[in-house]
Every structure is written in structure tokens, then in C-alpha cells.
Amino acid sequence: MSITHPGGYEGKGAKMLKWKIDIWQALQDAGENIYTLKKSGKIGQQTAKYLKAGQTNISLKTLDAICEILDKQPGDLLEYKSL
């Protein structure tokens, strides 16, 4: 699962962040959904929708919340790969 770089480049040697796991499934397995994430204030509704779509264009605050919820380190969740 991935999203193109915000600058839109996909040229030779371009790299991007990709989820190592199905992040939305992991959040659901932890008992979370769009409503509970929004209600708790951990992750906003729009950001939750981005996560559900598998997008990696998230803030560090969101990454911190995901790591807390899943009890994981960022390196457990994301990898930096060539396209």
C-alpha cells in the first residue's frame, strides 16, 4: 500500500514510504475504528480515512498515535522503498 510522493514524482530512483503491514486491519484488531479514533481525539476522521485507504502521507503526530495504539515502533510499521 502506498501513495505517490506529494510532489508527484515517480522517476528513476524515486523513493517513498510504504506500510509494512495492513495498518487499518491492525488498528481494527486493536479495537479501533473511525468513530473511536475520532472520539478519543487520537486521530481525526479524515486522517482515519486516509489510513483506511492505505495512504502513508500522515503527520508525525498521527504516526505517534498509531505507535501508541499498536505498541509498535515506526520501523515496525513503515519502510522506505524505491518505486
C-alpha positions in Angstrom: 0.0 0.0 0.0 1.4 3.4 -0.9 0.8 6.8 -2.2 2.9 8.8 -4.6 5.2 11.5 -3.3 3.3 14.8 -2.7 5.4 16.4 -5.4 4.1 13.8 -7.8 7.4 12.4 -9.0 7.8 8.8 -9.7 11.0 8.9 -11.7 14.0 6.7 -11.7 15.4 6.3 -8.2 12.4 7.8 -6.5 11.7 6.5 -3.0 8.6 6.6 -0.8 7.3 5.3 2.5 5.2 2.2 2.4 3.3 0.4 5.1 4.9 -2.9 6.1 1.5 -4.1 7.4 -2.1 -3.5 6.7 -2.4 -0.6 9.0 -6.1 -0.3 9.0 -6.5 -4.0 9.8 -4.0 -3.7 12.7 -6.0 -0.7 14.1 -9.2 -2.7 13.8 -7.6 -5.7 15.5 -6.7 -3.3 18.3 -10.4 -2.4 18.7 -10.3 0.9 16.8 -12.5 2.3 14.0 -13.1 5.8 12.5 -15.6 6.6 15.3 -13.4 5.5 18.2 -10.3 7.2 16.8 -12.2 10.5 16.3 -14.0 10.3 19.6 -10.7 9.7 21.5 -9.1 12.6 19.7 -6.1 10.4 18.8 -6.7 10.5 15.0 -9.1 12.8 13.1 -11.8 11.4 10.9 -10.1 12.5 7.6 -6.8 11.0 8.7 -8.5 7.8 9.6 -10.0 7.6 6.1 -6.5 8.1 4.6 -5.2 5.3 6.8 -8.1 3.1 5.7 -7.1 3.8 2.1 -3.5 2.7 2.9 -2.0 6.2 2.4 1.3 7.0 4.1 1.1 10.8 3.9 0.5 11.3 7.6 1.9 13.6 10.3 4.3 12.6 12.9 1.6 13.2 15.5 -0.6 10.6 13.7 2.4 8.2 13.5 3.0 8.7 17.2 -0.7 7.9 17.9 -0.6 4.8 15.8 2.6 3.6 17.5 0.9 4.1 20.9 -2.2 2.3 19.9 -0.4 -0.7 18.4 2.5 -0.6 20.9 5.0 -0.6 17.9 8.0 1.4 16.7 7.8 3.4 13.4 10.2 0.9 11.8 7.8 -1.9 12.6 5.1 -0.1 10.5 6.9 1.7 7.7 9.6 1.1 5.2 11.4 3.4 2.8 11.5 1.8 -0.7 12.3 2.5 -4.3 9.4 2.7 -6.6 
